[in-house]
């Protein structure tokens, strides 16, 4: 029955079969974390736990889909031809959203509540901000909506006072503490009035339900075991949810003490402090779960030992944490290279030459990655790659939900179930020709979306509100509003198709490439076919938005191979044969925005560790010695750089040093001559 356990190493097998109610698996980079976790789930099921009573929680839809799929496949190997066993899995926010939809009324939410994506949440915050500042003379700089939303979200996710968040990330607005607090209160109140929830609310409502003396035990009884992946990325709210579920389980007194808890994580890869996450949740887990046992995974299947020596040296430099020390199951491998470049031009030349050299040695471009701390750090490289006709893709870009026409249909889906959604009205109305912000606000005020009554009352007021629109476009606006109402017996999918149809002429009139944009909406229409309500489709996209073409911006259409460029944050969890790390100089890596606090520096060290543990075979780190103020300009105005503080003597000793001079030494000599001529001419003007 457990034949698949033979494929695990002793550490993995111990973790998969450990007989503990509460288990922490400290899994270093490349140690088979996912394999171990799905093996533990399979072991629990084969040992008698029903598959549907195991909950897998993680942080990305891709990871959840992969874990659930691999777990069910593993279970199927032991029972060929038997019924498929379904494990429940998803992200924290997706599971919370399902809970809120099922129990909306009991939780004080309208049935058709809308879920705000970050940009919409910022717009609601801006609405409250404008109202608060209206009539107030502008005497000093006041934080804008993005800063206000960041302060609000940090306080919620860390469960720390707003004043601490202000001191940490925006000390320049410390004198406005009271005003910011009042705006945050107004933001909470406005969301409730309009039937809106943001990402933080999903967790807040789940925590409230889990902590409730009557509802909590019911939730705890839904599962026998909870498995949490990437536990180093949890925030205080997520810890509180798990603590409440375990508390109710222990207090149930029913003979069963589930749900049991397994968490997997690596404190060395905790790099999401800006989301309220902290490695302390993993390191100090016994303070919350006193019975927690621990198993370590340190055998690395990804990288050569020469590369892991760099990662271990980075670990040794850290003042605390970094609880695993990696050892390789692969061959020793070549020593990494530390390339000191004259400047950024020399860095670009060196990277391109090394990429092509590896390609000639049989390493495909797609098995090589260039990692950068910030997206703009690859600007010069992208120009040179284009000049050399080296195809590449870059992680990031415009995400599907950020496309304007996609958001237009999402807003219609929201309005179909929640006519009180002020933001969606504001967006949809401005698609109509001749309607700008002023007219849209007049219509919304007449609709009374934030006043008394129900969503149905809002739609009944439409004829009166439509009088604010130009006469030639009223018929078009009437058609949009009429389409919001679901017909008797109409399927949700058919309703979604009808909304797309009424939106089509507005999209074609408002945007270039209308036909292509309408094709993008097919995915939204298809998603509505099996949905219980249209707002569910909108919420699912908001909570777990896909990119335009997966996680990548999209492979070149005319090439069979391409180089990968990625920020280190986006590269977490991925691996390549060869990795090139750019701009390893202080101010770039670590970022100069993070070096103001000890916590910020340590998070940058963990991000550096993530970069060092991505390659399988070869690692190249590039250190420009000079940065020109006017890149590729006609002068030599520059600043000298210091190598990254993370390249300590201990870490540097693990690299082979390579010196790379400026690519155009003769031009540098001409620049020196030009500077001398300028000085000589300057004497003539005195």
FIVO-428019 format. One record per residue (C-alpha): residue in three letters; x, y, z. Coordinates in steps of 0.5 Angstrom, whole numbers, padded with zeros to 4 digits, always signed. Example, Ala and Ser with C-alpha at 12.3 -4.5 7.8 and 13.67 -1.06 7.14 Angstrom:
FIVO-428019
ALA+0025-0009+0016/SER+0027-0002+0014/
END
This chain:
FIVO-428019
UNK+0000+0000+0000/UNK+0006+0005+0002/UNK+0010+0003-0004/UNK+0011+0010-0006/UNK+0015+0011+0001/UNK+0021+0008-0002/UNK+0022+0013-0007/UNK+0023+0018-0001/UNK+0030+0019+0002/UNK+0030+0018+0010/UNK+0029+0025+0012/UNK+0023+0026+0007/UNK+0020+0019+0009/UNK+0021+0021+0017/UNK+0017+0028+0015/UNK+0012+0024+0011/UNK+0010+0019+0016/UNK+0011+0023+0023/UNK+0006+0021+0028/UNK+0005+0028+0031/UNK-0002+0032+0032/UNK+0003+0038+0030/UNK+0009+0038+0026/UNK+0013+0043+0023/UNK+0018+0041+0017/UNK+0024+0046+0016/UNK+0025+0044+0008/UNK+0031+0048+0005/UNK+0031+0050-0002/UNK+0031+0044-0007/UNK+0030+0039-0002/UNK+0023+0036-0005/UNK+0019+0040+0000/UNK+0013+0039-0005/UNK+0014+0031-0006/UNK+0014+0031+0002/UNK+0008+0034+0003/UNK+0004+0031-0002/UNK+0007+0024+0001/UNK+0005+0026+0008/UNK-0002+0027+0005/UNK-0003+0021+0002/UNK+0000+0017+0008/UNK-0005+0020+0012/UNK-0011+0018+0007/UNK-0008+0011+0006/UNK-0008+0011+0014/UNK-0015+0012+0014/UNK-0017+0020+0014/UNK-0022+0021+0008/UNK-0019+0025+0003/UNK-0024+0030+0003/UNK-0023+0031+0010/UNK-0015+0034+0009/UNK-0015+0041+0007/UNK-0009+0044+0003/UNK-0007+0051+0004/UNK-0002+0055+0000/UNK-0001+0062-0003/UNK-0001+0061-0010/UNK-0007+0058-0015/UNK-0001+0055-0019/UNK+0002+0052-0013/UNK-0005+0049-0010/UNK-0007+0046-0017/UNK+0000+0043-0017/UNK-0001+0040-0010/UNK-0008+0038-0011/UNK-0007+0034-0017/UNK+0000+0031-0015/UNK-0003+0028-0009/UNK-0009+0025-0012/UNK-0005+0022-0018/UNK-0001+0019-0012/UNK-0007+0016-0009/UNK-0009+0013-0015/UNK-0003+0009-0016/UNK-0005+0005-0010/UNK-0012+0004-0012/UNK-0012+0003-0020/UNK-0019+0003-0023/UNK-0022+0005-0016/UNK-0026+0012-0015/UNK-0022+0018-0015/UNK-0020+0021-0008/UNK-0021+0029-0008/UNK-0017+0033-0003/UNK-0019+0040-0001/UNK-0014+0045-0003/UNK-0013+0052-0005/UNK-0010+0059-0003/UNK-0012+0062+0004/UNK-0016+0067+0000/UNK-0020+0063-0004/UNK-0022+0058+0001/UNK-0024+0064+0005/UNK-0028+0067+0000/UNK-0032+0060-0001/UNK-0033+0061+0006/UNK-0036+0068+0006/UNK-0040+0066+0000/UNK-0044+0060+0004/UNK-0045+0064+0010/UNK-0045+0071+0008/UNK-0052+0073+0011/UNK-0049+0070+0018/UNK-0043+0074+0017/UNK-0047+0080+0016/UNK-0045+0081+0009/UNK-0050+0082+0003/UNK-0051+0076-0001/UNK-0048+0079-0008/UNK-0042+0082-0004/UNK-0036+0084-0009/UNK-0029+0083-0008/UNK-0024+0089-0009/UNK-0018+0088-0013/UNK-0012+0092-0010/UNK-0013+0098-0015/UNK-0021+0098-0014/UNK-0019+0098-0006/UNK-0014+0104-0007/UNK-0020+0108-0011/UNK-0025+0107-0005/UNK-0019+0109+0000/UNK-0018+0115-0005/UNK-0026+0117-0005/UNK-0026+0117+0003/UNK-0019+0121+0003/UNK-0022+0126-0002/UNK-0028+0127+0003/UNK-0024+0128+0009/UNK-0020+0133+0006/UNK-0025+0137+0002/UNK-0025+0144+0004/UNK-0018+0143+0008/UNK-0013+0148+0006/UNK-0007+0144+0003/UNK-0001+0146+0007/UNK+0003+0140+0007/UNK+0004+0134+0003/UNK-0001+0129+0005/UNK-0001+0121+0003/UNK-0004+0119-0003/UNK-0009+0113-0004/UNK-0003+0108-0005/UNK+0001+0110+0001/UNK-0006+0110+0005/UNK-0008+0103+0003/UNK-0001+0100+0005/UNK-0001+0103+0012/UNK-0008+0100+0013/UNK-0006+0093+0010/UNK+0000+0093+0014/UNK-0003+0094+0020/UNK-0009+0089+0019/UNK-0004+0084+0017/UNK+0001+0085+0022/UNK-0004+0086+0027/UNK+0000+0092+0030/UNK-0002+0099+0031/UNK-0003+0104+0025/UNK+0002+0109+0029/UNK+0007+0103+0028/UNK+0006+0102+0021/UNK+0007+0110+0020/UNK+0013+0110+0024/UNK+0016+0104+0020/UNK+0014+0106+0012/UNK+0012+0113+0012/UNK+0015+0117+0018/UNK+0015+0123+0014/UNK+0007+0123+0015/UNK+0007+0122+0022/UNK+0004+0129+0024/UNK-0002+0126+0020/UNK-0003+0120+0025/UNK-0010+0122+0027/UNK-0013+0124+0020/UNK-0010+0118+0017/UNK-0013+0114+0022/UNK-0020+0117+0021/UNK-0019+0116+0014/UNK-0018+0108+0015/UNK-0024+0108+0019/UNK-0028+0111+0014/UNK-0025+0106+0009/UNK-0028+0101+0013/UNK-0035+0104+0014/UNK-0035+0105+0006/UNK-0034+0098+0004/UNK-0039+0096+0009/UNK-0044+0101+0006/UNK-0043+0099-0001/UNK-0043+0091+0000/UNK-0035+0091-0001/UNK-0030+0087+0001/UNK-0022+0087+0000/UNK-0017+0082+0001/UNK-0016+0083+0008/UNK-0023+0083+0009/UNK-0023+0075+0007/UNK-0018+0073+0012/UNK-0021+0078+0018/UNK-0028+0075+0017/UNK-0025+0068+0017/UNK-0022+0069+0023/UNK-0028+0072+0026/UNK-0032+0066+0024/UNK-0026+0061+0027/UNK-0026+0065+0033/UNK-0033+0064+0035/UNK-0036+0060+0040/UNK-0041+0057+0036/UNK-0039+0057+0029/UNK-0031+0056+0030/UNK-0033+0049+0033/UNK-0037+0047+0026/UNK-0031+0050+0022/UNK-0026+0046+0026/UNK-0030+0039+0025/UNK-0030+0040+0017/UNK-0023+0037+0017/UNK-0019+0032+0020/UNK-0012+0035+0018/UNK-0010+0042+0015/UNK-0003+0042+0011/UNK+0000+0049+0010/UNK+0005+0050+0005/UNK+0010+0056+0005/UNK+0009+0057+0012/UNK+0014+0063+0013/UNK+0010+0067+0008/UNK+0004+0067+0013/UNK+0001+0073+0017/UNK-0002+0075+0024/UNK-0009+0074+0021/UNK-0007+0067+0018/UNK-0004+0065+0024/UNK-0010+0067+0028/UNK-0014+0063+0024/UNK-0010+0056+0025/UNK-0010+0057+0032/UNK-0017+0058+0033/UNK-0019+0052+0029/UNK-0014+0048+0033/UNK-0016+0051+0040/UNK-0024+0049+0038/UNK-0021+0042+0036/UNK-0017+0041+0043/UNK-0023+0043+0047/UNK-0029+0039+0043/UNK-0028+0033+0048/UNK-0031+0029+0043/UNK-0026+0023+0043/UNK-0022+0026+0036/UNK-0017+0032+0037/UNK-0017+0034+0029/UNK-0016+0038+0025/UNK-0009+0036+0026/UNK-0004+0041+0023/UNK+0003+0040+0019/UNK+0006+0046+0016/UNK+0012+0046+0011/UNK+0017+0052+0010/UNK+0024+0055+0010/UNK+0025+0061+0014/UNK+0031+0063+0009/UNK+0026+0064+0004/UNK+0021+0069+0008/UNK+0021+0075+0003/UNK+0014+0078+0003/UNK+0015+0083+0009/UNK+0011+0088+0005/UNK+0005+0083+0006/UNK+0005+0083+0013/UNK+0009+0076+0013/UNK+0015+0075+0018/UNK+0020+0069+0019/UNK+0018+0069+0026/UNK+0012+0066+0025/UNK+0016+0059+0023/UNK+0022+0060+0028/UNK+0017+0061+0034/UNK+0012+0057+0032/UNK+0012+0053+0039/UNK+0010+0059+0042/UNK+0003+0058+0039/UNK+0003+0051+0038/UNK+0007+0048+0044/UNK+0006+0041+0042/UNK+0009+0042+0035/UNK+0015+0037+0033/UNK+0020+0039+0028/UNK+0023+0035+0022/UNK+0029+0038+0018/UNK+0030+0037+0010/UNK+0037+0039+0008/UNK+0039+0034+0002/UNK+0038+0038-0004/UNK+0037+0035-0011/UNK+0037+0042-0015/UNK+0044+0044-0015/UNK+0051+0042-0015/UNK+0055+0043-0008/UNK+0059+0048-0011/UNK+0053+0053-0011/UNK+0050+0050-0005/UNK+0057+0053-0001/UNK+0055+0060-0003/UNK+0048+0059+0000/UNK+0051+0056+0006/UNK+0056+0062+0007/UNK+0050+0067+0006/UNK+0047+0063+0012/UNK+0053+0063+0016/UNK+0053+0071+0015/UNK+0046+0072+0018/UNK+0045+0074+0025/UNK+0039+0069+0026/UNK+0035+0064+0023/UNK+0037+0060+0017/UNK+0035+0054+0020/UNK+0038+0049+0015/UNK+0044+0047+0012/UNK+0044+0045+0005/UNK+0048+0039+0002/UNK+0048+0036-0005/UNK+0046+0030-0008/UNK+0049+0032-0015/UNK+0056+0032-0017/UNK+0061+0037-0014/UNK+0060+0042-0020/UNK+0064+0048-0023/UNK+0065+0054-0018/UNK+0061+0060-0019/UNK+0064+0066-0022/UNK+0064+0073-0019/UNK+0065+0078-0025/UNK+0067+0085-0023/UNK+0065+0089-0029/UNK+0068+0096-0031/UNK+0061+0099-0031/UNK+0054+0097-0033/UNK+0056+0097-0041/UNK+0061+0092-0039/UNK+0056+0088-0035/UNK+0051+0087-0041/UNK+0057+0085-0045/UNK+0059+0080-0041/UNK+0052+0077-0039/UNK+0051+0076-0047/UNK+0057+0073-0048/UNK+0056+0068-0043/UNK+0049+0066-0045/UNK+0051+0065-0052/UNK+0057+0061-0049/UNK+0053+0056-0045/UNK+0048+0056-0051/UNK+0054+0053-0055/UNK+0055+0048-0050/UNK+0048+0045-0050/UNK+0044+0049-0045/UNK+0038+0052-0048/UNK+0036+0059-0047/UNK+0030+0057-0044/UNK+0034+0054-0038/UNK+0038+0060-0037/UNK+0035+0066-0033/UNK+0038+0073-0031/UNK+0035+0075-0024/UNK+0035+0082-0022/UNK+0033+0086-0016/UNK+0028+0091-0019/UNK+0025+0090-0026/UNK+0028+0096-0029/UNK+0035+0093-0027/UNK+0035+0089-0034/UNK+0033+0095-0038/UNK+0040+0096-0042/UNK+0041+0088-0042/UNK+0034+0088-0046/UNK+0036+0093-0051/UNK+0043+0089-0052/UNK+0039+0083-0053/UNK+0034+0086-0058/UNK+0040+0088-0062/UNK+0044+0081-0062/UNK+0037+0078-0064/UNK+0037+0074-0057/UNK+0030+0072-0056/UNK+0027+0073-0048/UNK+0021+0073-0044/UNK+0021+0077-0038/UNK+0017+0075-0032/UNK+0011+0081-0030/UNK+0008+0085-0035/UNK+0001+0087-0035/UNK-0004+0082-0032/UNK-0010+0079-0035/UNK-0015+0083-0029/UNK-0011+0089-0030/UNK-0013+0090-0038/UNK-0018+0095-0038/UNK-0023+0092-0042/UNK-0023+0086-0038/UNK-0024+0090-0032/UNK-0030+0093-0035/UNK-0034+0086-0036/UNK-0032+0084-0029/UNK-0035+0091-0026/UNK-0041+0089-0030/UNK-0041+0082-0027/UNK-0041+0085-0020/UNK-0046+0090-0021/UNK-0051+0084-0023/UNK-0051+0081-0016/UNK-0049+0088-0013/UNK-0052+0094-0016/UNK-0049+0098-0010/UNK-0042+0097-0012/UNK-0041+0105-0013/UNK-0034+0103-0016/UNK-0037+0099-0022/UNK-0042+0104-0023/UNK-0037+0109-0024/UNK-0032+0105-0029/UNK-0038+0103-0033/UNK-0042+0109-0034/UNK-0035+0113-0037/UNK-0035+0107-0042/UNK-0041+0111-0045/UNK-0040+0116-0050/UNK-0040+0123-0047/UNK-0040+0121-0040/UNK-0034+0123-0036/UNK-0033+0123-0028/UNK-0038+0129-0027/UNK-0044+0126-0030/UNK-0042+0119-0028/UNK-0042+0122-0020/UNK-0049+0125-0022/UNK-0052+0119-0024/UNK-0049+0115-0018/UNK-0052+0120-0013/UNK-0059+0120-0016/UNK-0058+0112-0016/UNK-0057+0113-0009/UNK-0052+0107-0008/UNK-0050+0109-0001/UNK-0056+0110+0001/UNK-0062+0106+0004/UNK-0066+0101+0001/UNK-0063+0095-0003/UNK-0060+0093-0010/UNK-0067+0093-0013/UNK-0068+0100-0011/UNK-0062+0102-0014/UNK-0064+0099-0021/UNK-0071+0102-0020/UNK-0068+0109-0019/UNK-0065+0108-0026/UNK-0070+0112-0031/UNK-0069+0118-0026/UNK-0061+0118-0026/UNK-0061+0117-0034/UNK-0064+0124-0035/UNK-0057+0126-0033/UNK-0054+0123-0039/UNK-0054+0126-0046/UNK-0060+0124-0050/UNK-0056+0121-0056/UNK-0053+0115-0051/UNK-0059+0114-0047/UNK-0061+0108-0051/UNK-0054+0105-0050/UNK-0054+0106-0043/UNK-0061+0103-0042/UNK-0059+0097-0045/UNK-0053+0096-0041/UNK-0057+0097-0034/UNK-0063+0092-0037/UNK-0058+0087-0038/UNK-0056+0087-0031/UNK-0062+0084-0029/UNK-0062+0076-0030/UNK-0068+0074-0033/UNK-0073+0068-0030/UNK-0070+0061-0031/UNK-0064+0064-0035/UNK-0057+0060-0034/UNK-0051+0064-0030/UNK-0047+0063-0036/UNK-0052+0066-0041/UNK-0053+0072-0037/UNK-0045+0073-0037/UNK-0046+0072-0045/UNK-0051+0077-0045/UNK-0047+0082-0041/UNK-0041+0081-0046/UNK-0046+0082-0052/UNK-0048+0089-0049/UNK-0041+0091-0047/UNK-0038+0089-0054/UNK-0040+0096-0058/UNK-0038+0100-0052/UNK-0031+0096-0052/UNK-0030+0097-0059/UNK-0032+0105-0059/UNK-0027+0106-0053/UNK-0021+0102-0055/UNK-0016+0100-0060/UNK-0016+0093-0063/UNK-0023+0092-0061/UNK-0024+0085-0064/UNK-0018+0083-0060/UNK-0020+0085-0054/UNK-0027+0082-0054/UNK-0023+0075-0056/UNK-0020+0076-0049/UNK-0027+0076-0046/UNK-0028+0069-0048/UNK-0025+0067-0042/UNK-0029+0071-0037/UNK-0036+0068-0041/UNK-0033+0061-0041/UNK-0032+0062-0033/UNK-0039+0064-0032/UNK-0042+0057-0035/UNK-0041+0053-0029/UNK-0041+0059-0024/UNK-0047+0060-0018/UNK-0047+0067-0019/UNK-0043+0072-0024/UNK-0040+0076-0018/UNK-0036+0069-0016/UNK-0033+0069-0023/UNK-0031+0076-0021/UNK-0028+0075-0014/UNK-0025+0069-0017/UNK-0021+0073-0022/UNK-0019+0078-0017/UNK-0017+0073-0011/UNK-0013+0069-0016/UNK-0011+0073-0022/UNK-0008+0069-0028/UNK-0003+0073-0032/UNK-0004+0075-0039/UNK-0001+0068-0042/UNK+0001+0065-0035/UNK+0006+0067-0031/UNK+0010+0069-0037/UNK+0009+0075-0041/UNK+0009+0070-0047/UNK+0014+0067-0051/UNK+0017+0070-0057/UNK+0012+0067-0063/UNK+0017+0066-0068/UNK+0023+0063-0064/UNK+0023+0056-0061/UNK+0028+0058-0055/UNK+0028+0064-0051/UNK+0032+0067-0045/UNK+0028+0068-0038/UNK+0029+0075-0035/UNK+0026+0075-0028/UNK+0026+0079-0021/UNK+0028+0075-0015/UNK+0021+0075-0012/UNK+0018+0072-0018/UNK+0023+0067-0019/UNK+0022+0064-0012/UNK+0020+0057-0013/UNK+0023+0056-0020/UNK+0030+0053-0022/UNK+0034+0054-0028/UNK+0041+0050-0031/UNK+0044+0057-0031/UNK+0043+0063-0027/UNK+0046+0070-0028/UNK+0045+0075-0022/UNK+0046+0083-0024/UNK+0048+0089-0021/UNK+0050+0086-0014/UNK+0052+0092-0011/UNK+0050+0096-0005/UNK+0044+0100-0007/UNK+0042+0095-0012/UNK+0042+0089-0008/UNK+0041+0090-0002/UNK+0036+0095-0005/UNK+0037+0102-0002/UNK+0030+0103+0000/UNK+0031+0097+0005/UNK+0037+0099+0009/UNK+0034+0103+0014/UNK+0032+0098+0018/UNK+0036+0091+0021/UNK+0029+0088+0019/UNK+0030+0090+0012/UNK+0037+0088+0011/UNK+0035+0081+0013/UNK+0030+0081+0009/UNK+0034+0083+0003/UNK+0039+0078+0005/UNK+0034+0072+0005/UNK+0032+0075-0002/UNK+0039+0074-0004/UNK+0039+0067-0001/UNK+0033+0066-0006/UNK+0037+0068-0012/UNK+0043+0064-0010/UNK+0039+0057-0010/UNK+0036+0058-0016/UNK+0041+0055-0021/UNK+0042+0047-0022/UNK+0049+0047-0026/UNK+0052+0054-0026/UNK+0052+0061-0022/UNK+0054+0068-0025/UNK+0054+0074-0020/UNK+0056+0081-0024/UNK+0058+0087-0020/UNK+0059+0093-0024/UNK+0064+0098-0021/UNK+0061+0104-0024/UNK+0054+0107-0025/UNK+0054+0112-0031/UNK+0049+0118-0029/UNK+0047+0119-0036/UNK+0047+0112-0039/UNK+0050+0111-0046/UNK+0051+0119-0046/UNK+0056+0123-0049/UNK+0060+0124-0042/UNK+0063+0120-0037/UNK+0059+0123-0031/UNK+0059+0117-0026/UNK+0059+0114-0019/UNK+0063+0109-0016/UNK+0059+0103-0013/UNK+0061+0098-0007/UNK+0060+0091-0008/UNK+0054+0088-0004/UNK+0055+0087+0003/UNK+0052+0080+0002/UNK+0059+0079-0002/UNK+0063+0078+0005/UNK+0069+0075+0005/UNK+0066+0068+0007/UNK+0061+0068+0001/UNK+0066+0071-0004/UNK+0071+0066-0002/UNK+0066+0061-0006/UNK+0067+0064-0012/UNK+0072+0064-0018/UNK+0074+0072-0019/UNK+0073+0074-0026/UNK+0075+0081-0028/UNK+0071+0085-0034/UNK+0074+0091-0036/UNK+0070+0097-0040/UNK+0068+0094-0047/UNK+0070+0101-0050/UNK+0077+0103-0047/UNK+0078+0107-0053/UNK+0072+0111-0052/UNK+0074+0112-0045/UNK+0080+0115-0047/UNK+0076+0120-0052/UNK+0072+0122-0046/UNK+0078+0124-0042/UNK+0080+0128-0047/UNK+0074+0131-0048/UNK+0074+0133-0041/UNK+0081+0136-0041/UNK+0078+0140-0047/UNK+0072+0143-0043/UNK+0077+0145-0038/UNK+0081+0149-0043/UNK+0076+0152-0046/UNK+0073+0154-0039/UNK+0079+0158-0038/UNK+0077+0163-0044/UNK+0070+0165-0041/UNK+0073+0168-0035/
END
